[in-house]
């Protein structure tokens, strides 16, 4: 689905073959969640390759404000498409307010039983740089980690001791290989330096690398999908609780930097299974 505006009313264009016609960012994120790995003989499968996706494209830059309409669409069509998780690899800067329209929308989605995941932001390493949409206690805020379970320098930090301003969990977010969009000029150019280091030449037309909390958030969305597969009755609060309880500690970092620690997908799914 893609969206535009005519007057003051949103116009939804459904059943589009491609909702990612600009940077390729959405294609990469989607591949991390549910990529089939077909073009790499299974090597670059997503976290939950059997998951079904609803792509909501609202444009980029200032157009990202239209994401409120995408929330509205997801909430209205929750039962129609079986939407369990809303993965958000986008955000803003500024102060957190529970009354911000995006936070009101994410709360409504949460209360309807959907798990809402947000990237923590790429404004680190300074404190008080967290994406304010990820600070809401009813969403899962995801920091970006390296593959050796350190915190990425760029990953946004919260405020020590603050009730809301902290990520909940850390997930892989550096040099992540996922699907390459055929129209994603920006992402394809950004990946040119690292692609050759991580991707076999025969796979280069189909995959690219990228770094950011935008890449970490879909890892968590995929893990939640696996947890829901193990226990369909699992609610958003339970999913977050079990993920926090099973995270691998990151003793070099404070909770306002890395949350509960580095996600342990296997243990989180096992915990959901026996919940």
Buried (B, 14 or more C-beta within 10 A) or exposed (E): BBBEEEEEEBEBEEEEEEBBBBBBBBBBBBBBBBBBBEBBEEEBBBBBBEBEBBBBBBBBEEBBEBBBBBBBBBBEBBEEEEBBBBBBBBBEEEEBEEEBEBBBBBBBBBEEEBBBBBBBBBBBEEBBBBBBBBBBBBBBBBBBBBEEBBBBEBBBBBBEEBEBBBBBBBBBBBBBBBBBBEEBEBBBEBBEEBBEEBBEEEBBEBBBBBBBBBBBBBBBBBBBBBBBBBBEEBBBEBBBBBBBEBBEEBEEBBBBBBBBBBBBBEBBBBBBBEB
